[in-house]
Amino acid sequence: MDTAKKVVPFVGLVVAIVLPFVSSASLLAYMIPALIWGIAAIGWTAIFRTGQFSMGQGAFMLVGGYTSAIFTATMAGASGVTSTIFHFPVLVGILLGGVLAGIVAFILGLITLRLGGLFFAIVTLAFGELLRVAANNLPKVTGAVNGITVKDPQMFGLNFQSSRIPYYFLTLAALIVTAAVFRRVDRSRLGRLFRSVSSNPYLAAHSGLYLMKYRVIAFTMAGFFAGIAGALFVHYLRIVSPGLFGFAESVMILIMCTVGGVKSPVMGAVVGSLLLSPLGDYLTTKLQGAKPLVFGLLVVAAAFYLIGGVTSIPDLIKDYFDRRADTRRTEVAQ
């Protein structure tokens, strides 16, 4: 089982690399958003593994998206928006989107993580709505309801306009980097402290750990990568508007992590996003309202039958056969 857990990510990476060359453009249209949602979902899992529950990851995606749009858009793509005066390369804009989202998350975390629990979740939800309202009422900065049209990436001599394959590999690279960072953190001393803060905060506090410090670190990291995800999504859609990332998107990240599983720092979030993002997009094209209905049913099913998420299925199968083997041995001994 341990060998399989090491082999599966490698096989998945090989499949991900080969996929764009053997699939259609329509499949890539489903996969690119799934990879982007995976980046944001990994960050949410890190917050959850410190014992907190954020409902505002969509807000950090919006911060990252608008930051990248403002720093990279041309005046032709942002009529009436006077903030687009920088014209930076897209890759720089994406990184700046992550940095600013991380800074916002750091400041918000310092203020709100003292509350903890349900109150923290409510505050992050309110922050997301406040950000959306502000974006709707700042036409000179955000373009208000019209948003800002952004340009295609231009890097490494690749043509991002005629094919989705370069953007697929850009998002795949971003997901791999995100997964590597959070996996490395989880295996480090910092990751062990995260888990101790979550499993028994009172004991951790009495042991001399400053709980706020580690919660803010996790929240800031998640905010940074949510900003990267938001910027990537904006450049994929080539437009950003206040309604692009809101409460529904924050809930969708939560559902992806719940269905995928939060036992692993990376795998559950990635599996959940790869399953639910294409499913949600497909349902949206077929029947209005089907996406929230199906997602709700999946959460209920996971809560009752798969508490550990989809990634816990191999362990459940192993436990089942181990119990059967123990039963047989007991019968033979009798």
C-alpha positions in Angstrom: 0.0 0.0 0.0 2.9 2.4 0.8 4.5 1.6 -2.6 1.2 2.3 -4.3 0.9 5.7 -2.6 4.3 6.6 -4.0 3.6 5.2 -7.5 0.2 6.7 -8.0 1.3 10.4 -8.0 4.1 9.6 -10.5 1.7 7.8 -12.8 -0.8 10.7 -12.5 2.0 13.1 -13.5 2.9 11.1 -16.5 -0.7 10.9 -17.6 -1.1 14.7 -17.0 1.9 15.4 -19.3 0.7 13.1 -22.1 -2.9 14.1 -21.9 -2.9 17.3 -24.0 -1.2 15.5 -26.9 -3.8 12.7 -27.1 -7.0 14.6 -26.1 -9.2 17.2 -27.7 -9.3 20.9 -27.1 -12.7 20.5 -25.4 -11.2 18.2 -22.8 -8.4 20.7 -22.0 -11.2 23.3 -21.5 -12.4 21.1 -18.6 -8.9 20.3 -17.3 -7.3 23.7 -17.1 -9.9 25.1 -14.6 -9.6 21.8 -12.6 -5.8 22.4 -12.2 -6.4 26.0 -11.2 -9.0 25.0 -8.6 -6.5 22.4 -7.3 -4.1 25.1 -6.4 -6.7 27.0 -4.3 -8.0 23.8 -2.8 -4.5 22.7 -1.5 -4.2 26.1 0.3 -7.6 25.6 1.9 -6.6 22.2 3.1 -3.5 23.7 4.8 -5.8 26.2 6.7 -8.2 23.3 7.7 -5.2 21.2 9.0 -4.4 24.0 11.5 -7.9 23.7 12.9 -9.5 26.7 11.1 -12.3 27.0 8.6 -12.1 29.7 5.9 -15.0 30.7 3.8 -13.2 33.4 1.9 -10.7 31.8 -0.4 -12.6 33.1 -3.3 -11.8 36.7 -2.1 -8.1 36.0 -2.3 -8.6 34.6 -5.8 -10.4 37.9 -6.7 -7.5 39.9 -5.2 -5.0 37.9 -7.3 -7.0 38.2 -10.4 -7.6 41.9 -10.2 -4.0 42.6 -9.3 -2.7 40.7 -12.3 -5.3 42.3 -14.6 -4.4 45.8 -13.4 -0.6 45.3 -13.7 -0.8 43.6 -17.2 -3.9 44.9 -19.0 -3.6 47.4 -21.8 -5.7 50.6 -22.0 -7.5 49.1 -25.0 -8.6 46.2 -22.9 -9.7 48.3 -19.9 -11.7 51.2 -21.3 -12.3 53.8 -18.6 -10.1 52.1 -16.0 -7.3 54.5 -15.1 -5.4 52.0 -12.9 -4.0 49.9 -15.9 -0.8 51.9 -16.5 1.8 49.3 -15.8 1.7 46.8 -18.7 3.9 44.3 -17.0 4.5 40.8 -18.5 1.7 38.3 -17.6 4.0 36.1 -15.5 5.1 39.1 -13.4 1.4 40.0 -13.0 0.5 36.5 -11.8 3.3 36.5 -9.2 2.2 40.0 -8.0 -1.3 38.8 -7.7 -0.1 36.0 -5.4 2.0 38.4 -3.4 -0.7 41.0 -2.8 -3.3 38.3 -2.0 -0.8 36.9 0.5 -0.3 40.3 2.1 -4.1 40.8 2.4 -4.4 37.3 3.9 -1.6 38.1 6.4 -3.3 41.3 7.6 -6.7 39.7 7.7 -5.3 36.7 9.6 -3.6 38.9 12.2 -7.0 40.6 12.9 -9.4 37.7 12.6 -7.6 34.5 13.6 -7.8 35.5 17.2 -11.5 34.7 16.9 -11.1 31.2 15.6 -13.8 28.6 14.8 -17.2 29.7 13.5 -16.5 33.4 14.0 -13.4 33.2 11.8 -15.4 31.5 9.1 -18.1 34.2 9.3 -15.5 37.0 9.1 -13.8 35.5 6.0 -17.2 35.1 4.4 -18.0 38.7 5.1 -14.6 39.9 3.8 -15.3 38.2 0.5 -18.7 39.9 0.1 -17.2 43.2 1.1 -14.5 42.8 -1.5 -17.1 42.0 -4.2 -19.2 45.1 -3.3 -16.1 47.3 -3.3 -15.1 46.0 -6.8 -18.6 46.8 -8.1 -18.3 50.4 -6.9 -14.8 51.3 -8.1 -15.2 51.7 -11.9 -11.9 53.6 -12.3 -9.9 50.8 -10.5 -11.8 47.6 -11.3 -14.0 48.4 -14.2 -17.0 47.7 -12.0 -19.5 45.3 -13.6 -17.8 45.5 -16.9 -14.5 44.3 -15.5 -11.1 44.4 -17.1 -10.1 42.5 -20.2 -6.6 41.0 -20.0 -4.2 39.8 -22.6 -2.9 36.4 -23.4 0.4 35.3 -21.8 3.5 35.9 -24.0 6.4 33.8 -22.7 9.0 31.4 -23.9 8.1 32.0 -27.5 4.9 29.9 -27.1 1.6 30.8 -28.8 -1.1 31.0 -26.2 -3.7 32.3 -28.6 -4.1 29.4 -31.1 -3.8 26.5 -28.7 -4.8 25.7 -25.1 -1.8 23.3 -24.6 0.7 26.0 -23.5 -1.7 27.3 -20.9 -2.4 23.8 -19.8 1.3 23.2 -19.0 1.5 26.6 -17.3 -1.3 25.7 -14.9 0.1 22.2 -14.5 3.5 23.6 -13.6 1.9 26.0 -11.1 0.0 23.1 -9.5 3.1 20.9 -9.2 5.0 23.8 -7.5 2.1 24.3 -5.1 1.9 20.6 -4.3 5.6 20.4 -3.8 5.7 23.4 -1.4 2.8 22.2 0.8 4.1 18.6 0.8 7.5 19.8 1.9 6.0 22.0 4.6 3.8 19.1 5.8 6.9 16.9 6.2 8.9 19.6 8.0 8.8 20.7 11.6 6.4 23.5 10.6 4.0 20.9 9.3 4.2 18.9 12.5 3.4 22.1 14.5 0.4 22.8 12.2 -1.0 19.4 13.1 -0.4 19.8 16.8 -2.1 23.2 16.7 -5.1 21.5 15.1 -5.3 18.2 17.1 -5.1 19.8 20.5 -4.8 23.6 20.6 -5.0 23.8 24.4 -2.1 21.3 24.9 -0.1 23.1 22.2 -0.6 26.4 23.9 0.4 25.0 27.3 3.5 23.5 25.6 4.6 27.0 24.7 3.4 27.2 21.1 2.0 30.5 19.9 -1.1 29.3 18.1 -1.7 32.6 16.2 1.7 32.5 14.6 1.2 29.1 12.9 -2.4 29.8 11.9 -1.4 33.1 10.3 1.5 31.4 8.5 -0.9 28.8 7.0 -3.5 31.4 6.2 -0.9 33.6 4.4 0.5 30.7 2.4 -3.1 29.7 1.4 -3.9 33.3 0.4 -0.7 33.6 -1.7 -1.5 30.5 -3.7 -5.2 31.4 -4.0 -4.0 34.7 -5.5 -1.9 32.8 -8.0 -4.9 30.6 -8.9 -7.1 33.6 -9.3 -4.6 35.3 -11.6 -4.2 32.1 -13.7 -8.0 31.8 -14.0 -8.4 35.4 -15.1 -5.8 35.1 -17.8 -7.4 31.9 -19.0 -10.8 33.6 -19.3 -9.1 36.9 -20.4 -11.4 38.9 -18.2 -12.0 39.7 -14.6 -15.1 41.0 -13.0 -16.5 41.4 -9.4 -18.7 38.3 -9.7 -16.0 36.0 -11.0 -15.0 34.7 -7.5 -17.5 34.9 -4.7 -19.2 32.9 -2.0 -20.2 30.1 -4.4 -16.5 29.6 -5.5 -15.4 29.6 -1.8 -17.9 26.9 -1.1 -16.9 24.9 -4.2 -13.3 24.8 -2.9 -14.6 23.5 0.4 -16.6 20.8 -1.3 -13.6 19.8 -3.4 -11.5 19.3 -0.3 -14.3 17.5 1.5 -15.0 15.1 -1.3 -11.3 14.5 -2.1 -10.3 14.2 1.6 -8.2 16.4 3.9 -6.1 13.6 5.5 -3.4 14.3 2.9 -2.0 17.8 2.5 -2.1 17.6 -1.3 -3.7 14.5 -2.8 -7.3 15.0 -1.5 -7.5 18.6 -2.8 -6.1 17.6 -6.2 -8.3 14.6 -6.6 -11.4 16.6 -5.5 -10.7 19.4 -8.0 -10.0 17.0 -10.8 -13.3 15.2 -10.2 -15.6 18.0 -9.3 -14.4 20.9 -11.5 -15.0 19.0 -14.9 -18.2 17.5 -13.5 -19.5 20.9 -12.4 -18.7 22.5 -15.8 -20.3 19.7 -17.7 -23.5 19.8 -15.5 -23.7 23.6 -16.1 -23.8 23.1 -19.8 -26.5 20.5 -19.6 -29.0 21.7 -17.0 -29.3 24.9 -15.0 -29.1 24.3 -11.3 -27.8 20.7 -11.6 -24.3 21.6 -10.4 -25.2 22.8 -6.9 -27.7 19.9 -6.6 -25.2 17.2 -7.5 -22.4 18.8 -5.4 -24.8 18.9 -2.4 -25.6 15.2 -2.8 -21.9 14.4 -3.1 -21.1 16.2 0.2 -23.9 14.4 2.0 -22.7 11.1 0.6 -19.1 11.8 1.6 -20.3 12.8 5.1 -22.1 9.5 5.6 -20.1 7.0 3.7 -16.6 8.5 3.0 -15.6 10.7 5.9 -12.0 10.5 4.7 -13.0 11.5 1.1 -12.3 9.7 -2.1 -8.6 9.3 -1.3 -9.5 7.1 1.7 -11.0 4.4 -0.6 -7.8 2.4 -1.0 -7.4 2.3 2.8 -11.0 1.2 3.3 -10.5 -1.6 0.8 -7.3 -2.7 2.5 -9.0 -2.6 5.9 -11.9 -4.7 4.5 -9.6 -7.4 3.2 -7.5 -7.3 6.4 -10.7 -7.9 8.4 -11.7 -10.8 6.1 -8.3 -12.3 6.5 -8.4 -12.0 10.3 -11.9 -13.6 10.3 -10.6 -16.6 8.3 -7.6 -17.1 10.5 -9.9 -17.0 13.6 -12.2 -19.6 12.0 -9.3 -21.9 11.1 -7.9 -21.6 14.6 -11.2 -22.6 16.1 
